[in-house]
Amino acid sequence: MEMRLSPNHERAVSIRLRVLEERLALVRYLMDVDEQGVLYRRDHAEFTPDQRTRIESLMATLHAEIAGLAEALRLRCEDQDAAGKIVGLLAMTWQSLGDIRARSLRGHGEVDPGLAERLDPAVERLMDLVLRLERAAAREPGRESSDQRGRRRPAGRGRRRLTWSERVSTLRSEAMVSAETIDV
């Protein structure tokens, strides 16, 4: 029996399955990579050999389920733009930084009167740097992508570029899913 989805249903299902697939890649990363920042340190997840085998087996099963469902529903593979993802993440980060200005912190309780003097200029510098980084990562208008310069990407079954409205919808959905996973 052939299943058909409306464009809206296809988009909703594709986004959720893509987020699951991306989360599996993140799980793999967190299992293998140590990170050291200024305000955080994260060692890779320590699992017993049995746990790791079970996790890897479940992840392979999940990948197979995603692939089977994608094939059954004829879901298209999204050709993601890594630079666009970077720009989107930086835009959300820029907005989030604005929420730690002294006046915004009032929603969390009384703010020391001298805090704005010290914190706000630092936040503004951070926001400016994030904005500059975002602009540096953004594709400049008129600059051709590798596809437009004559180099062809492998034509996967059903691959296509997303329309602007699909990209916005994807970013909104990813932002909502990301917001759901952030512990405040």
C-alpha distance (Angstrom), angle and dihedral (degrees) to the residues before:
residue distance angle dihedral
M1 . . .
E2 3.78 . .
M3 3.80 116.0 .
R4 3.78 121.1 -148.9
L5 3.79 127.7 -163.6
S6 3.76 128.2 -162.1
P7 3.82 113.7 -120.0
N8 3.82 90.4 -102.9
H9 3.80 92.6 49.2
E10 3.80 91.0 45.6
R11 3.80 90.3 52.2
A12 3.82 92.6 47.8
V13 3.81 93.9 48.0
S14 3.82 93.1 42.9
I15 3.79 93.1 50.5
R16 3.80 94.0 50.4
L17 3.79 93.4 46.2
R18 3.81 90.8 46.1
V19 3.81 90.4 51.3
L20 3.81 89.2 50.7
E21 3.80 90.4 49.9
E22 3.81 91.4 48.2
R23 3.81 90.6 48.1
L24 3.79 89.4 53.6
A25 3.81 88.4 54.5
L26 3.81 88.3 50.3
V27 3.81 91.0 49.8
R28 3.81 88.8 52.5
Y29 3.82 89.6 49.7
L30 3.81 92.5 48.9
M31 3.80 90.0 49.3
D32 3.80 92.4 55.4
V33 3.81 112.1 26.2
D34 3.81 133.0 71.6
E35 3.82 117.6 -152.8
Q36 3.79 131.8 -163.5
G37 3.78 120.9 -169.5
V38 3.78 131.4 163.0
L39 3.81 95.2 -99.9
Y40 3.78 99.7 25.5
R41 3.75 143.4 36.4
R42 3.75 123.2 -165.2
D43 3.78 123.4 -175.8
H44 3.77 118.0 -160.1
A45 3.78 114.8 -90.7
E46 3.77 111.0 -84.0
F47 3.78 110.6 -140.8
T48 3.75 131.0 167.2
P49 3.80 113.7 -109.8
D50 3.82 88.9 -105.4
Q51 3.81 92.1 50.8
R52 3.80 91.9 47.7
T53 3.80 91.6 49.6
R54 3.81 90.8 49.6
I55 3.83 92.5 47.0
E56 3.82 92.4 48.3
S57 3.80 90.4 47.8
L58 3.81 92.1 50.6
M59 3.80 90.9 46.9
A60 3.83 90.3 51.9
T61 3.81 89.2 49.5
L62 3.80 90.5 49.8
H63 3.81 90.7 50.2
A64 3.80 90.3 50.3
E65 3.82 91.0 49.5
I66 3.80 91.1 49.6
A67 3.82 90.8 49.1
G68 3.80 92.3 47.9
L69 3.78 93.6 48.6
A70 3.81 92.1 44.9
E71 3.79 89.9 52.8
A72 3.80 94.4 45.0
L73 3.81 91.9 49.7
R74 3.80 93.3 38.0
L75 3.78 91.8 -125.0
R76 3.76 115.2 -179.7
C77 3.77 123.9 -124.2
E78 3.79 110.1 -115.5
D79 3.78 113.8 -130.7
Q80 3.80 96.6 -141.1
D81 3.75 123.6 -152.3
A82 3.82 107.2 -137.2
A83 3.81 92.0 -163.9
G84 3.81 89.6 52.3
K85 3.80 90.4 50.9
I86 3.82 89.5 50.9
V87 3.80 90.6 50.4
G88 3.81 91.0 49.0
L89 3.80 93.3 49.1
L90 3.80 91.0 48.2
A91 3.81 91.6 49.1
M92 3.80 90.8 53.9
T93 3.81 89.8 45.8
W94 3.82 91.4 50.9
Q95 3.80 90.4 52.5
S96 3.80 91.8 47.0
L97 3.81 92.0 51.9
G98 3.80 89.2 57.4
D99 3.79 87.4 63.2
I100 3.81 92.3 66.7
R101 3.80 96.6 60.5
A102 3.80 110.3 119.3
R103 3.81 94.1 -107.4
S104 3.81 90.4 53.5
L105 3.79 92.2 49.5
R106 3.80 90.0 63.9
G107 3.78 86.9 84.4
H108 3.81 86.8 67.4
G109 3.79 95.6 51.0
E110 3.79 141.2 -73.7
V111 3.81 113.6 -18.8
D112 3.80 123.5 -143.5
P113 3.83 107.1 -109.5
G114 3.81 92.3 -128.3
L115 3.80 94.5 50.2
A116 3.80 95.3 85.2
E117 3.80 90.0 55.7
R118 3.81 92.1 56.6
L119 3.79 104.1 27.5
D120 3.80 104.2 39.8
P121 3.83 97.7 58.6
A122 3.81 89.7 48.6
V123 3.81 91.5 48.6
E124 3.82 90.4 48.2
R125 3.83 89.9 51.8
L126 3.80 90.7 49.2
M127 3.80 91.3 47.9
D128 3.80 90.9 48.5
L129 3.80 91.5 50.2
V130 3.80 92.5 47.3
L131 3.81 89.6 49.3
R132 3.81 90.4 49.7
L133 3.80 90.2 48.6
E134 3.81 90.1 48.9
R135 3.81 90.9 51.3
A136 3.80 91.3 47.1
A137 3.80 90.0 53.0
A138 3.81 93.8 45.5
R139 3.75 117.9 95.9
E140 3.75 109.2 -108.4
P141 3.82 116.6 -119.0
G142 3.78 110.7 -95.0
R143 3.79 93.8 19.0
E144 3.76 110.5 128.6
S145 3.76 122.4 -128.5
S146 3.78 119.7 -130.8
D147 3.83 88.6 -99.1
Q148 3.80 91.2 57.4
R149 3.81 93.3 48.6
G150 3.77 91.0 64.7
R151 3.78 100.1 -96.5
R152 3.73 107.6 123.6
R153 3.73 124.4 -146.2
P154 3.78 116.5 -137.8
A155 3.76 108.3 -83.2
G156 3.77 104.2 -122.4
R157 3.77 120.2 -167.4
G158 3.79 107.7 -77.6
R159 3.81 95.6 -6.6
R160 3.76 116.5 156.7
R161 3.77 140.2 147.6
L162 3.80 116.2 -94.9
T163 3.76 120.2 -113.3
W164 3.80 118.3 -117.8
S165 3.80 92.7 -102.3
E166 3.81 90.6 49.7
R167 3.81 90.3 50.4
V168 3.82 91.4 50.3
S169 3.80 90.5 47.5
T170 3.82 90.4 49.2
L171 3.81 92.9 48.9
R172 3.80 91.3 48.4
S173 3.79 92.0 49.4
E174 3.80 92.5 46.2
A175 3.80 90.3 47.7
M176 3.81 90.9 50.9
V177 3.80 91.9 48.0
S178 3.82 90.6 45.9
A179 3.80 90.9 49.0
E180 3.81 89.8 51.7
T181 3.80 90.4 57.3
I182 3.80 98.0 47.5
D183 3.79 114.1 100.8
V184 3.81 110.5 -147.3
